[in-house]
Amino acid sequence: MNQPNLNSAAGCALPPPNEMILKWAQERPNEVYLKHIINRQFVEYTFSDVADQALKLVSALRS
């Protein structure tokens, strides 16, 4: 099993999750990324929904 190298991001072969979600939001914006149960009902979040919410959160944290 591969262990992550926490000391060096340059040695990582995988792109960071934030880059991947933005890439997937462009490539497949309406595809379901996550299903969440709220009040016994499934709520679906698409790649585009998740990317938009993540960008809003980052903007709020930066201001």
N, C-alpha and C positions, 0 to 999 in steps of 0.2 A: 504494500500500500504506500502510495506517495504521500509524504508529509509536506505541508506548505512551508516555504522558506519565508519566515516572518521578518528576516533581516534585510531582504533585498527584493524589491518589486521588479527590478530589471531582469531577474532570473526566472520569473514566472512565465510559463508558456501560455497561460490563459489570459484573455483580456479581462479587465475588471467588470463586475456585474453592471455598474452604471453605464458603461459603454455598450454592453450587450443589450440591455433593455431598450436603449435608444435606437440601436440598429434594428432590433426586432420590431419596434414600434413603426419604423419606416417600411420594413419589408412585409409585415403582416399585421397592420393596425387593428383589424377587426377580429383577429383570432383570439380565442379565450386563453388567457394566461393563468387565471386563478378563479376557483369557485369557492365561495365562502358561505357558510350557513348563518343567516341572521333571522331570528324569529321563525325557525323551522322552515325557512325558504332559502333556496340557493340564490345567491347574488353572484353574477359573473362579472369579472373584470377583464377587459381586453388589454393587449399589450399597449395600445394607445392610452387607455385609461390610466394604467399604472405609470407610464412615462410622464403623463401630464401631472398626476398627483405628486410624483417624485420631484419634478421640476418646480412645482409650486412650493413644496416643502423646502427645497434648497434655497429658493428665492426668499422665502420668509426668514430662514435662518441667517441669510447673509445681510438682511436689512436691519 
